[in-house]
Amino acid sequence: MRVLFLGPSYPQEMQQFTRGLAEVGAEVYGVGDTPVSALPPSLERYLSAYLEVPRLLDEDDVIARCSAWLRGRSIDRVLSNWEPTVVLAARLRERWGIPGMSVDTVEGFRDKQLMKERVAAAGVRVPRSERVVRDHDRRASDARVREAAERVGSPLILKPIAGAGSADTYACRDRAELDAAIAATAHVRELSVEEYIEGEEFTHDTVCVEGEPIYENVAQYLPKPLEARSQQWISPVIITVRDLAQPKIRAGSRLGRQVLDALNMGDGFTHMEWFYTPKGEAVFGEIGCRPGGARLVDQMNYTGDIDLFREWARAACWHAFEASTARKYNCGVIFKRALGNGRITRIEGLESFKRSIGGALVEDQLSRPGTPRRDWKATLVSDGYLMVRHGDWDTCRRICAAAATDIKLYAQ
């Protein structure tokens, strides 16, 4: 089994997916724009070969270079787990006649407006939305956004058609917020103007074989990602749900399976976001044919004491999954943002927190004094995180809340 894997070193979790591929018996041919000299030694051992390209997101150039590099060698899979390169992987598959999802299918997971149209056509409740394409005429482009906003209605969301996470995404509840969001997204060529859905926000994550989930996960955002991005003092929390049999969680799982069918999912990871409204309605948000970021795969691993980096590889290569799907814990991650600018100077409340929760802490990856502050708007991980787990949901949530409020990082 020879696998071409795009971006094996970046983002960082791709190194673990590379390991997983090698551990299930694949020969891994990595392609990336990380210099060969900068590849971590821990990664090199899992690569059979590596092609350094000038720019991984220059799709035509990468296709030409890969075709020349692999001339005379056969490849069985072309895989990507990073949002910006999933279409490139599909283009390579089509170019070489390799099994896997087509470009058209992958575009349904990448283009948010096309995604909603296909999901809605299958009878699934989706937010009202319109696509707006900007051009060189800034004033006319802004006017088209406002016209779409009038039709969609307030409150609404403004976000990129082909984005990931909540980057360049804004909630608009009045004209002033809309004007500010239009200005802030002036560099985004294609926008989605979308109905804002009130309610709790969850994920639905799967590993699929031929579109059928062989592993499922649900996690809750506390607070919703857009709210977490609005204030620097907020410590965002995500908690995986141990009990997937709860009625509202089952509603999200049913919704997720409908979406997978509507979009003709093939093999691999999916990461969907959905809402549970005060009226008890499960509403689709968006989905990607790749894993969630910000350590979500690690959370899922801690939830069941398994290795999804390896099991994803087994599913993608061999259409198999050998780990247990039993869920042992609710697992929470708490991302911290330092107060102040410059370098981290001190951490307050950490040691007393650790003493109070016993063995619930599984990772402490907080930035230590002397570390430069990160841009909290550019990365959810911010100034590091804590990961905890507990079999009881209420207890896990209380532990996460304590970490969010009682631990403080300072910088100057």
N, C-alpha and C positions, 0 to 999 in steps of 0.2 A: 504494500500500500504506500504509494508515493503521494505526498500532500504538499501543495504549494500553499503556504500560510502567509498572508499579507500582514506586515507590521508585527513581527514576532517580539520586538523589544519595547514597543510603545503603543498605547499606554502600558503602565507597568504590569498590570494583570495579564497582558498578553504573553508575558514570559511564562506564567503558570499554564496557560492554554498550550503553549509550545511544549512544555514538559508533559502535559497530559497526552498530547499526540504521540510523542516519542514513547511514553510508557504503555500505550496500547498497541505498539508495534509499527507505527508509521515512520517512514523516512521523511523528515521535515525539510522542505526547501523553503527557506525564509526569504522574503523580499521586503526591503525597507529602506528608508533614507537615513537611518542611524549609521554612522561610519563603522566599518568593520572593526576598527581599532577601539571603538567605544562600546562594543557589545560586551555585556557582563560575562565573565568566565562561567558563571552558573547557567547561562543560557546557551553558550557555545556547545556544551556537551550534548544538548538535545537537537542540534541542527546538523543535518547531513550536508547541507550547503547553504550559502547565503549570497544573495545578489544585492549589492548596494546600488540604489538608484538616486539620481539627483533630487527628485521630489516625488514622494509616493502619491500625492494627489494629482499629478499630471498623468491622467489616465492613458492617453494615447502613447505617450513616451514609455510608460511602464509596460504597456502591452507589447510594444515593439521590442523593448529590451528583454522582456521575459521570453518572448517567442524565439529570439536569437539565442539566448542563454540555454534554453531547454531543447534546442533543435537536436533531434536524434534520441531524446529521452521521453519516456511516456510519463504522464501525470494522471493520477486517479481521482483526486479531489482538489478543488481550489476553494479555500475557506478564508473568511474574515469575520472577526468578532468586534470590529470597530466601525461605528456608524459611517464615517466618511468614506470607507473603502468597501462597503458591501456591494455597491453597484459595480465597482471595478472588478470585484471577484466574479460577479455574474457575467460581465463582458468577457473576461478571460475564459470562463466555462463555455460560453457560446462560441468564442473564437476557436477553441480547441475541441469542441464537441464532447465536453466532459459532463457527466450527470450532475444535476443540482438545479436550484431555482434559476429561472430565466431572468433576463434584465427587466422584462415587463412585470414579472411577479415581484421582484425586489423593489422596483419603483413604487409598487403599492404599499410597501413598508416604509419607504423613504420620503415620498411626496405626501405631505399631510392632507392636502385637499383631495388628491386622487384616492388616498387611503379612506377618507371619510365617505367619498362617493361610492366606493366599492362596498364598504361595510354597510352603508345605508341601503344600498340596493338589495342586500340580503335580509333586510327587515330589522336591522339592529338600530337602536336609538343612539344617535350621534348628535353632538352640538351643531346648531346652525352655523354655517361658515361660508365665507367667500374667499376666493383667491384674488389678490391684487398684485399686478406686475408693475414695478417701477421702471421708468425710462429716464432719459437725460433731462426731461422737463420736470424739475423738482416740484414746482407749484402744481402742475397738472397731476402728478403722481400723488401728492398729498391730498388733493381734492378727491381722487378716486378712493383713497383709503377712507376718507370721511363719508363718502357716499355709501360705501360698503358697510361702514359702521352704522349708518342710519337704517339700512335694511336689516342688519343682524339684530340691532337693538342693544340697549345697555342693561346691565353691565356686560362687558365683552373682554376678550383676550386678543392681544396683538402679538404675533410670533412668526418666526421664519417658516416657510413651507418645508425646508429641508434642514431643520435644526436638530439639536440633541440636548437633552436635559431641559433646563429652563433658561438657557442663554438667550438674550435679546427677546425675552418674553415679558409682557407687561399686562397687568390687569387695569382696565379703564372703567371707572364708574361715573365719570362726568366728562364734560368737554375739556376741562383743564388737563385731566390725566390723559385723555386721548391725544391732545396736542403735544404733550410731553413725550408720549410713547412714539408718536409719528416722528418727532425730531430725533429721538434716541435710536430709531431703527432706519434712519435715512440711508445707511450703508447696505441694508438688506434688500436685494433686488425683488424677491418674491415673498409676499407676506400672506399669512392666513388671518383673516378677521373672523373671530370665533365667539360664539355664545359662551358666557361665563356660567359654569355649573356650580351651584351651591351644594355643599355637602362634604362628607369625608372623602379623602383621596387615598387610593390603594394602588398597589401593583398587582399584576398577575404575570408570573414568570413561568416559563416552561422550557423543558428540553423535549424536542419532538423528533419522531421518526416518521417520515412520510406524512407529516401533518398531524400526527396523533401524539398528544402529550404523554410521555412516559415518566415525566417528573413535573410536579406543579408546586408553585410557591405563591403565597400572598403576603405582602408587607404593607403596613400603614405608614403614611407620612404624618408626622406631628411637628409643627403644623404643616399645612399644604405647602408645596415647594414655592409657590409664588409669594406666600406670606413670609416664608423663611428668608427669601431674597430681599424683602422690603426693609428689614431693620438689622443693623449690624449686631445688636446685642442678643439676638435670638440664637440659641444653640439648636440647629435642626436635629431631629430625631427620626429614625426609621426603625420600625420593629417588625420582624417577621412573625406571622401568626402561626402558632402551633396547631390550633384546632381549626381545620378547614371545613368542618362539618356545620359550622354556625350558618344559620339561614342567610344572613347578608353576605357572608364570604362565599357560600355556594352560589349565590346570585352572580357574583363577580366571576367565578370559575365558569359558570354556564355561558356568561357573556364572552369570556375569553375564548372558549372553544368555538362559539359562533364566529368570532372575528377570524380565528385561524382558518376556518373553513372558507369564509368569504374571501380571504386574501390568498388562498391556495398555498398555505405554508408547506414547506418541505421538511428538511432535516436541520436540526440545530437549536440554538437558544432563541427565545423570544422574551421581550420585556414590554408589557402593556401597562398603561396607567388608566384607571377608571374611577368613577365617582359613585358614592352611595348617597342619594339625596335624602332630605328630611321626609319625603313622601315614600321612601322605601324603594326607589327606582335605581337600578344599576345602569349607569350611562358610560358609554365608551369615551375615552380621552384620546389616546394615540398608542401606537405600537411600533416596535422596531424588531427586525429579525437579527437580533444580537442580544447579548446579556446586558443587564443593567450595570451601571458603573458605580463609583463611590463605595466600593467594598461590598456591594450587595451579594456577589457570589460567595464571598467569605462568610457573610451572615447565613446564607443558605447552607453552607457547609457546616457551620456550628449548630444550626437548627437540627440537623439529623446526624451529625458526626460522620459525614461522607466527604468525598472529593469530587465536586462537580466539574473541576477543570479536566479531570481524567474521564469522567462519565460522559461529558459533552463530546470529548474526542472519540470515545467508544461508539456513541450514537452516530456521529458524523461519518466515521470511517466504516463501522461494521454493523450499523443498525441494531445495536445492542445496548443494554443498560444493566449493570450488575450490582449497583449499590442498593441498599434498602431505601425505600421511600417513606419509612416511618418517621414521624416528626416528634422529637424528644423535648424541644425547648422553643420558647419564644426568644428571639435573639435581637437585641437592640444595639444600634450604633448611635453615638452622640458626637456630633461634630462641634468643635469649639472654635470661637473667634476671640482673639486677644483684644483687650481694650487698650487703645493707644496705637502709636506708630513706631517704626524702627525695629528693634530686636526684642524678643521675649526677655523680660527681666525676672519675673517670678510667677509661680503658680500657687494659688490659695485653695484650700479645701480638698485637695486630691487625696492626701494620706488618710484623713478622717473618713472620706468617702469610701476608700478601699477597705478600711477596717469595718465599716458599717454593713458592707454587703457580702462579707465572707468570700465564698468561692465563686460568686457570680461573674466576676471580671475575667474575660478571656483574652483581651488585648488592651494594652495601654500604648497608644501611638501618639501621644500629645507631644507637640514641639516643646523642647526644653529650653531653659534660659540660655541666651546667646544665639538662638536661632532667629533669622530674619522673619518678620511677619509675612504671611502670604496675603494676596488680594482675595478677600472673602467673596467678592462678586465674580471672580474668575474661576474659583474652584470650590466645590461643596466641601471637600476635605478640609479646607481652610487651614487652621493651625493645629491640625491633628484631631484624633478621635479616641474615644473609648468604646470598647465593644463588650457587652454583657449578655448573659442569658439566664433564663429561669423557666421552670416548667409551668408556672402560674402567670397568666397574662397580667392581672392586676399588679402583682408583685414586680414583674419585669417593667411595667410602665412606671411604677413608682420609683424604681431604681433609676430609670432613664431620666425622669423628671428631676430627681435629686442631682444627678450629674449635670443636667442642663442649667440648673439654678444655683447650685452650691459651689461648683468649681469655677474659678475665674483665673484667666490668664491675663497678664499685664505686659505691655510693651512700652518702650520709650526710645 
